[in-house]
Amino acid sequence: MKTFRVLAAVAALLGASVLLTACDNNPGPSTKFGNSSGEQQQLPKGVEPFDPKATKFGIRWFPTHVHFGPDGDTLLVSLCHVSRAGFCRIGKYSISRNHWDILPFDENRTYWEPIYSRDGQWIVYSSAPCQAEMLCDSNESKLFRTTPDGSKTELVAETVASHPSFSTARNSSTGARRLSSDPTNPSSLLA
């Protein structure tokens, strides 16, 4: 049996991790999900194989960042263009429905590294302006948050920011968690 590795991503954000692989002629499950306790779940044998035509953009887009949603069924995915890997959109994939939704976007921006807030009420992501021919300047990236359906979007950080993550610690006086724009440099914003 020949195995094709489509994507291998570990998202250790919000206490969950995901490893996605795809195999041809595989009679058993090919996707495993794990959480911080080390438990793993496998999708049942009846799960259909990934169909790139199921996405709104077909095979012109590939996943680069995957985040497991708090509902246990949704994956947030950075879908990037095959010609310009820095030109991305945010896709939401429902495992149970085998269905893709693409969040609303501005044609002249790139969107990447989406994560859910712990309560699932917000999606936080990095976004940067793009010029003609999908050339995007990551040095101008900003942190945004949007509702899960993309109907309300807000700028979170005016400074250059990327790699959003939520800490596990809470502010002792307000109970708020911190949103960090860079896990290696935890100068953070309250979220």
C-alpha positions in Angstrom: 0.0 0.0 0.0 1.4 3.4 -1.0 0.9 6.2 1.4 0.6 9.8 0.3 1.2 12.4 3.0 -1.2 15.2 2.3 -0.8 17.1 5.6 0.9 16.6 8.9 0.2 19.3 11.4 0.3 19.4 15.1 -1.8 22.1 16.6 -1.0 22.2 20.3 -3.1 25.3 20.8 -5.9 25.3 23.4 -4.9 21.9 24.7 -5.7 20.0 21.5 -3.5 18.5 18.8 -4.4 17.1 15.4 -2.5 15.0 12.9 -3.9 14.6 9.5 -2.7 12.0 7.0 -4.3 10.5 3.9 -3.7 7.1 2.4 -4.9 5.4 -0.8 -6.4 1.9 -0.5 -6.5 2.3 3.2 -9.4 0.1 4.6 -9.2 1.6 8.0 -9.3 5.1 9.5 -6.6 7.5 8.3 -7.2 10.5 10.5 -6.4 10.6 14.2 -7.2 13.4 16.7 -5.5 13.7 20.1 -5.8 16.0 23.0 -3.3 17.2 25.7 -4.1 14.1 27.9 -2.7 11.8 25.2 -6.0 10.2 24.3 -6.6 9.6 20.6 -9.8 9.2 18.6 -9.9 7.8 15.1 -12.5 8.6 12.5 -14.7 5.6 11.6 -14.0 3.5 8.5 -17.0 5.0 6.7 -15.5 8.5 6.5 -15.1 9.6 2.9 -11.5 10.4 1.7 -10.6 14.0 1.3 -11.9 15.4 -2.0 -10.0 18.6 -3.0 -13.0 19.5 -5.3 -15.1 19.7 -2.1 -13.5 23.1 -1.3 -14.7 26.3 -2.8 -11.4 26.8 -4.5 -10.7 23.3 -5.8 -7.1 22.1 -6.0 -5.6 25.6 -6.3 -5.4 25.8 -2.5 -3.5 23.7 0.1 -3.7 23.6 3.9 -0.8 25.1 5.9 -2.2 25.6 9.4 -4.8 23.5 11.1 -6.6 24.2 14.4 -9.1 21.9 16.1 -12.3 23.7 17.2 -13.7 23.5 20.7 -16.9 21.6 19.3 -14.8 18.6 18.4 -16.1 18.6 14.8 -14.7 21.8 13.2 -11.2 22.4 11.9 -10.0 25.9 11.1 -7.5 25.7 8.2 -5.3 28.2 6.4 -5.8 27.4 2.7 -3.0 28.9 0.7 -2.6 29.3 -3.0 -0.3 26.9 -4.8 1.3 29.8 -6.8 1.8 32.1 -3.8 2.1 30.2 -0.5 1.7 33.5 1.5 -1.7 34.2 -0.1 -4.2 32.4 2.1 -7.9 32.2 3.1 -9.5 30.7 6.2 -11.5 27.6 5.7 -13.7 25.8 8.2 -14.1 22.1 7.7 -16.9 20.1 9.4 -15.7 16.5 9.9 -19.2 15.1 10.4 -20.7 16.8 7.4 -17.6 16.5 5.2 -18.2 20.2 4.2 -16.0 23.3 3.7 -17.0 26.9 4.4 -14.7 29.8 3.5 -14.9 32.8 5.8 -15.7 36.2 4.2 -12.5 37.9 2.9 -11.2 41.0 1.2 -9.5 40.1 -2.2 -6.5 42.3 -1.4 -5.6 40.6 1.9 -4.2 37.3 3.1 -5.5 35.5 6.2 -3.5 32.8 8.1 -3.0 31.0 11.4 -6.7 31.0 12.5 -7.5 29.7 16.0 -10.7 29.6 18.1 -11.0 31.3 21.4 -11.5 28.7 24.2 -15.2 29.4 24.3 -15.6 29.2 20.5 -17.2 32.6 20.3 -14.3 34.2 18.3 -11.8 33.2 15.6 -8.4 35.0 15.9 -6.1 35.2 12.9 -3.3 37.2 11.3 -4.0 39.3 8.2 -1.8 41.4 5.9 -2.4 43.5 2.8 -1.6 42.1 -0.6 -0.6 43.9 -3.9 -1.2 42.7 -7.4 -0.4 39.1 -8.3 -1.0 37.9 -4.7 2.1 39.5 -3.3 1.5 40.0 0.5 3.6 41.8 3.0 3.8 39.8 6.3 5.7 42.7 7.9 2.4 44.6 7.9 0.4 41.7 9.5 -2.2 42.6 12.1 -4.2 40.5 14.5 -8.0 40.4 14.0 -10.9 38.5 15.5 -14.1 37.6 13.9 -17.3 35.7 14.8 -17.3 32.0 13.7 -19.6 33.0 10.7 -17.4 35.9 9.8 -20.2 38.5 10.2 -18.4 40.7 12.7 -14.6 41.5 12.4 -12.5 43.6 14.8 -8.8 44.7 14.8 -7.2 43.3 17.9 -3.6 44.7 17.6 -2.4 47.8 15.7 1.2 46.6 15.9 2.7 43.9 13.6 1.5 40.6 15.0 1.3 37.0 14.0 1.1 33.5 15.4 -1.9 34.1 17.7 -2.3 31.8 20.7 -4.2 31.8 24.0 -2.5 31.2 27.3 -3.9 28.9 29.9 -3.4 31.4 32.7 -6.1 33.8 33.8 -5.8 37.3 35.2 -6.5 37.0 38.9 -8.6 40.2 39.1 -10.7 40.0 35.9 -10.6 36.2 35.0 -9.6 37.1 31.4 -7.1 34.9 29.5 -4.3 36.5 27.6 -4.0 36.5 23.8 -0.4 36.4 22.7 0.6 37.5 19.2 3.8 35.4 19.4 4.2 32.3 21.5 8.0 32.9 21.8 7.5 36.4 23.1 4.5 36.5 25.4 3.9 40.3 25.4 0.2 39.8 25.4 -3.1 41.4 25.0 -6.1 40.6 27.2 -8.7 38.5 25.5 
